[in-house]
Structures are given as structure tokens and as C-alpha cells.
Amino acid sequence: MPIVAVYVLILVAFFAATILLAATVKILRQYERAVVFTLGRFQAVKGPGLVLLIPFIQEMVRVDLRIQVIEIPTQDVISRDNVSMKVDAVLYFNVVDPERAIIRVQSYLPATNMLAQTTLRAVLGQHELDEMLSDRKKLSDDVQSILDAQTETWGIKVSNVEIRTVELTENMVRAIAKQAEAERDRRAKIIHAEAEFQASQTLTNAARVLSSIPAAMQLRYLQTLTEIGAEQNSTIVFPMPIDIMKPFLELLEKAGKPAGVNGAGHDHVEPPLAT
């Protein structure tokens, strides 16, 4: 046999052995698993580390167990109160059962993405705009729970869904701004009314105290006169309470009666009017 033919056979044998070795020996990383099929039938899930296969009889499919992140494209959503908006989100999931993830669904990655889009539109369409803006965390939890229940049969665990952006039209943004301004005006009027009510209650309590003690009313009048007198006013019209004049009237009444005369049958002397 010629030497060239021997070299060619050795080279072919080397390539054949290399291909056979590559088909037999597989090395999997810590986060990978191998779904092994023997003549098309499922045999086992192997890995990580070294995995040996029977060439041309067995084959395997690698499955990544790490958490994967999918950006849900912007979806046109109509809320329950007929408000049109655009919403996008982020989906976090990982494979927990490699066997079901390969056998139950053709391609779990696009299937999960499509299911997340339809679920997002369905869930948000059942809520009003105010709920989407103020209670976004609850809506994200609702979407996550629905997706997790539906993808469980695929061996997939949906760990989190985050609604990232809720985009409104310009007309709706202006309407929301007007609504917020009206709400602030309403709160301001309520606070002002409560302040007036509290002030009226305080004045009522003060009036009760002053009416129960006549001397307090007189002192209050005198204090008011002092405060007014401190300013440079030319004319002051101030009501004189009858309680201040009462002692003078009693003195005038006693002085008008004759000494040692009292009782009926005598003329009653009217006191002069106070001016």
C-alpha cells in the first residue's frame, strides 16, 4: 500500500475519532441541564458536568436554568373606563423542569413571551386608569400570578412581572392635570371650612366664659379700648355695656330717695338717664 494512502487513512480515522468523541462526550456548566433522548424517546435529564452519549443513538438538548429576562413589547391597551394607552413591561422567569420545557412546548421562550403579551392586555383591560397609575404593583402581581399558573405545565416559573411604562395621549395628560388641580382646590376649600368651623367653636366657648363672668366682659372692653387708643385714630365709636353703668344707676337711685322714708305710698324718684 502506498505511503500516501496510509496517511490519508490515518487522517480520516483521526477526524472520525474526533467527531465520534465530540458526539459522545458532552460537558455541561453548573446552570445547564441535558434532556437526553434515545432513538427519539426521552430517557433522562443529566448534568451538570460530564455527560456521555451513545453516538448516533442518543442526542441531547441543552436547557439553561438561569433566570431569563424578556422585554414585553409596547401593547395598546384600553382600560375599563375606555382610556387608550400604551403599556410595556419586563418579564422574569426560569426553567424549573427541563423535561416539560422541552417536551410540552415547541419553544418555551417565544411561547412565554406571547402569553405574557396577551395576559398583560387582558389584565389591564379589566381595570380603570386611576388603578393603573396608583396601584401598579398590584397589577404586576396579578399578571405574574396568571402567567405562573399557565406556564406551570411547561416547567417554567414566572418569578416577577414589572409594568415599566404607561404612556398616555396628550389630551389625557391635560385632563389628568385638570383633575389634579380641581382635587387640590377641593382640599383647600375643605381645610378652610374646617378652620372656620373650629374658629366659630372657639368664639362660642369664649362667649360662654365671658357671659358667665360679667367682670371678664368689662376687662375685655377696657383691653380693647387700650388697643384702639394705641393707634392714631381721630374718632372712636365704642358701645358702652350696661353692666358698667349699673353701679352708678344704683347710687343715683339711693341718692334720689328721702332719708328715712321707704315703703309704699311715697313717690318713687326715677334716676336720671346715663349719657
C-alpha positions as CSV (number, residue, x, y, z in Angstrom):
1,M,0.0,0.0,0.0
2,P,1.4,3.4,-0.9
3,I,2.5,5.6,1.9
4,V,0.2,8.4,0.8
5,A,-2.8,6.1,1.1
6,V,-1.7,5.2,4.6
7,Y,-1.5,8.9,5.6
8,V,-4.9,9.5,4.1
9,L,-6.4,6.6,6.1
10,I,-4.8,7.9,9.3
11,L,-6.1,11.4,8.7
12,V,-9.6,10.1,8.0
13,A,-9.5,7.9,11.1
14,F,-8.4,10.9,13.2
15,F,-11.2,13.1,12.0
16,A,-13.7,10.2,12.5
17,A,-12.4,9.7,16.1
18,T,-12.7,13.4,16.8
19,I,-16.3,13.5,15.5
20,L,-17.1,10.4,17.5
21,L,-15.6,11.8,20.6
22,A,-17.4,15.1,20.2
23,A,-20.7,13.2,19.8
24,T,-20.0,11.0,22.8
25,V,-18.6,13.4,25.4
26,K,-20.5,16.5,26.5
27,I,-19.6,18.9,29.2
28,L,-22.4,20.9,30.9
29,R,-22.0,24.0,33.0
30,Q,-23.4,24.3,36.5
31,Y,-26.5,26.2,35.3
32,E,-27.2,23.8,32.4
33,R,-29.1,20.5,32.1
34,A,-29.2,17.9,29.3
35,V,-32.5,16.4,28.2
36,V,-31.3,13.1,26.7
37,F,-33.3,11.2,24.0
38,T,-32.6,7.6,23.0
39,L,-33.8,6.8,19.5
40,G,-36.3,9.7,19.9
41,R,-37.6,8.7,23.2
42,F,-37.0,10.6,26.4
43,Q,-34.5,8.9,28.7
44,A,-33.3,11.2,31.5
45,V,-32.2,14.6,32.5
46,K,-28.4,14.7,33.1
47,G,-25.9,17.2,34.2
48,P,-24.1,19.3,35.2
49,G,-20.6,18.1,34.4
50,L,-19.6,15.3,32.1
51,V,-22.3,13.5,30.1
52,L,-21.6,10.5,27.9
53,L,-23.9,9.7,25.0
54,I,-24.1,6.8,22.6
55,P,-23.2,8.3,19.1
56,F,-26.0,8.3,16.5
57,I,-28.4,6.7,19.0
58,Q,-28.7,9.3,21.7
59,E,-29.0,13.0,21.5
60,M,-29.5,15.8,24.0
61,V,-31.0,19.3,24.2
62,R,-29.3,21.8,26.5
63,V,-31.5,23.8,28.8
64,D,-30.5,26.9,30.7
65,L,-31.8,27.1,34.2
66,R,-30.8,30.7,34.9
67,I,-33.4,33.5,35.3
68,Q,-34.1,35.0,31.9
69,V,-35.4,38.5,31.2
70,I,-37.8,39.3,28.4
71,E,-38.9,42.8,27.5
72,I,-42.6,42.7,26.6
73,P,-43.1,45.0,23.6
74,T,-45.4,48.0,23.9
75,Q,-49.0,47.0,23.9
76,D,-52.1,49.1,23.0
77,V,-54.4,48.7,26.0
78,I,-57.9,50.1,26.5
79,S,-58.9,50.4,30.2
80,R,-62.3,49.6,31.7
81,D,-63.2,53.3,31.5
82,N,-62.3,53.5,27.8
83,V,-59.0,55.2,28.0
84,S,-56.4,54.3,25.3
85,M,-52.8,53.9,26.4
86,K,-49.5,52.2,25.6
87,V,-48.0,49.8,28.2
88,D,-44.8,47.8,28.2
89,A,-43.4,45.5,30.9
90,V,-40.5,43.3,31.8
91,L,-40.8,39.5,32.5
92,Y,-38.5,37.4,34.7
93,F,-38.7,33.6,34.5
94,N,-36.6,30.5,34.6
95,V,-37.0,26.8,33.8
96,V,-37.6,24.5,36.7
97,D,-38.4,21.3,34.9
98,P,-36.2,20.8,31.8
99,E,-38.2,17.7,30.7
100,R,-41.5,19.5,30.4
101,A,-39.9,22.7,29.0
102,I,-38.6,20.7,26.0
103,I,-41.4,18.1,25.6
104,R,-44.6,20.1,26.4
105,V,-43.9,23.2,24.3
106,Q,-42.1,23.6,21.0
107,S,-40.1,26.7,22.0
108,Y,-40.8,27.9,25.5
109,L,-39.1,31.3,25.1
110,P,-41.3,32.8,22.4
111,A,-44.3,31.0,23.8
112,T,-43.8,32.6,27.2
113,N,-43.3,36.0,25.5
114,M,-46.6,35.8,23.5
115,L,-48.5,34.6,26.5
116,A,-47.2,37.5,28.6
117,Q,-48.3,40.0,25.9
118,T,-51.9,38.7,25.8
119,T,-52.1,38.3,29.6
120,L,-50.9,41.9,30.1
121,R,-53.6,43.3,27.8
122,A,-56.3,41.2,29.4
123,V,-55.5,42.1,32.9
124,L,-55.0,45.8,32.4
125,G,-58.2,46.0,30.3
126,Q,-60.2,45.0,33.5
127,H,-59.0,48.0,35.5
128,E,-59.5,51.7,35.3
129,L,-56.9,54.3,34.6
130,D,-56.6,55.5,38.2
131,E,-55.8,52.0,39.3
132,M,-53.1,51.6,36.7
133,L,-51.4,54.8,37.7
134,S,-51.7,54.4,41.5
135,D,-51.7,50.7,42.1
136,R,-49.2,49.4,39.5
137,K,-47.6,46.9,41.9
138,K,-50.9,45.1,42.4
139,L,-51.5,44.8,38.7
140,S,-48.0,43.4,38.2
141,D,-48.6,40.8,40.8
142,D,-51.9,39.8,39.1
143,V,-50.2,39.4,35.8
144,Q,-47.4,37.4,37.4
145,S,-49.8,35.0,39.2
146,I,-51.8,34.3,36.0
147,L,-48.6,33.7,33.9
148,D,-47.2,31.5,36.6
149,A,-50.3,29.3,36.7
150,Q,-50.4,29.0,32.9
151,T,-46.7,28.2,32.4
152,E,-46.5,25.7,35.2
153,T,-47.4,22.9,32.8
154,W,-44.4,23.9,30.7
155,G,-42.0,23.6,33.6
156,I,-41.5,27.4,33.8
157,K,-41.6,29.5,36.9
158,V,-42.5,33.2,36.4
159,S,-40.8,35.0,39.3
160,N,-41.7,38.6,38.6
161,V,-43.5,41.0,36.1
162,E,-42.8,44.7,36.3
163,I,-45.1,47.2,34.4
164,R,-42.5,49.7,33.2
165,T,-44.2,52.4,31.3
166,V,-47.8,53.6,31.0
167,E,-47.9,56.1,28.2
168,L,-51.0,58.4,27.7
169,T,-52.1,60.7,25.0
170,E,-51.5,64.5,25.4
171,N,-55.3,65.1,25.8
172,M,-55.5,62.6,28.6
173,V,-52.4,64.1,30.3
174,R,-54.1,67.5,30.2
175,A,-57.3,66.1,31.6
176,I,-55.5,64.4,34.4
177,A,-53.7,67.7,35.2
178,K,-57.0,69.5,35.4
179,Q,-58.4,66.8,37.6
180,A,-55.5,67.0,40.0
181,E,-55.8,70.8,40.1
182,A,-59.6,70.5,40.9
183,E,-58.8,68.0,43.7
184,R,-56.3,70.4,45.3
185,D,-58.8,73.2,45.2
186,R,-61.4,70.9,46.8
187,R,-59.0,70.0,49.6
188,A,-58.1,73.7,50.1
189,K,-61.8,74.6,50.5
190,I,-62.4,71.8,52.9
191,I,-59.4,72.8,55.0
192,H,-60.6,76.5,55.0
193,A,-64.1,75.4,56.0
194,E,-62.8,73.2,58.9
195,A,-60.7,76.2,60.1
196,E,-63.8,78.4,60.1
197,F,-65.7,75.8,62.0
198,Q,-63.0,75.5,64.6
199,A,-62.8,79.3,65.0
200,S,-66.6,79.5,65.5
201,Q,-66.4,76.9,68.2
202,T,-63.6,78.7,69.9
203,L,-65.6,82.0,69.8
204,T,-68.7,80.3,71.1
205,N,-66.7,78.9,74.1
206,A,-65.2,82.4,74.7
207,A,-68.6,84.0,74.7
208,R,-69.9,81.4,77.2
209,V,-67.0,82.2,79.5
210,L,-67.5,86.0,79.2
211,S,-71.2,85.8,79.7
212,S,-70.8,83.7,82.9
213,I,-68.4,86.3,84.5
214,P,-69.5,89.9,84.0
215,A,-66.2,91.3,85.2
216,A,-64.4,89.5,82.4
217,M,-66.5,91.3,79.8
218,Q,-65.7,94.7,81.4
219,L,-62.0,93.8,81.4
220,R,-62.2,92.8,77.8
221,Y,-63.8,96.1,76.8
222,L,-61.1,98.0,78.7
223,Q,-58.4,96.0,76.9
224,T,-60.0,96.7,73.6
225,L,-60.1,100.4,74.4
226,T,-56.4,100.3,75.3
227,E,-55.5,98.6,72.0
228,I,-57.6,101.1,70.0
229,G,-56.1,104.1,71.9
230,A,-52.6,103.0,71.0
231,E,-53.3,103.7,67.3
232,Q,-53.7,107.3,66.0
233,N,-57.5,107.3,65.4
234,S,-59.5,110.5,65.3
235,T,-62.9,109.1,66.1
236,I,-63.8,106.0,68.0
237,V,-67.4,104.7,68.3
238,F,-67.5,102.2,71.1
239,P,-70.6,100.6,72.7
240,M,-70.8,101.1,76.4
241,P,-72.1,97.9,78.2
242,I,-74.9,98.4,80.7
243,D,-73.0,96.4,83.3
244,I,-70.5,99.2,83.7
245,M,-73.3,101.8,84.3
246,K,-75.3,99.6,86.7
247,P,-73.4,100.6,89.9
248,F,-73.8,104.3,89.1
249,L,-77.5,103.9,88.5
250,E,-77.9,102.2,91.9
251,L,-76.1,105.1,93.6
252,L,-78.3,107.6,91.9
253,E,-81.4,105.7,92.8
254,K,-80.4,105.6,96.5
255,A,-79.5,109.3,96.5
256,G,-82.9,110.2,95.0
257,K,-84.9,108.7,97.9
258,P,-85.7,110.9,101.0
259,A,-83.7,109.9,104.1
260,G,-85.7,107.6,106.5
261,V,-88.6,107.1,104.0
262,N,-89.3,103.9,102.4
263,G,-92.2,101.6,101.6
264,A,-95.4,102.2,99.7
265,G,-97.3,105.4,99.5
266,H,-94.3,107.6,98.7
267,D,-93.3,109.0,95.4
268,H,-90.7,107.0,93.5
269,V,-87.9,109.1,92.2
270,E,-86.6,108.0,88.8
271,P,-82.9,108.0,88.4
272,P,-81.5,110.3,85.7
273,L,-80.6,108.7,82.4
274,A,-76.9,107.9,81.9
275,T,-75.4,109.6,79.0
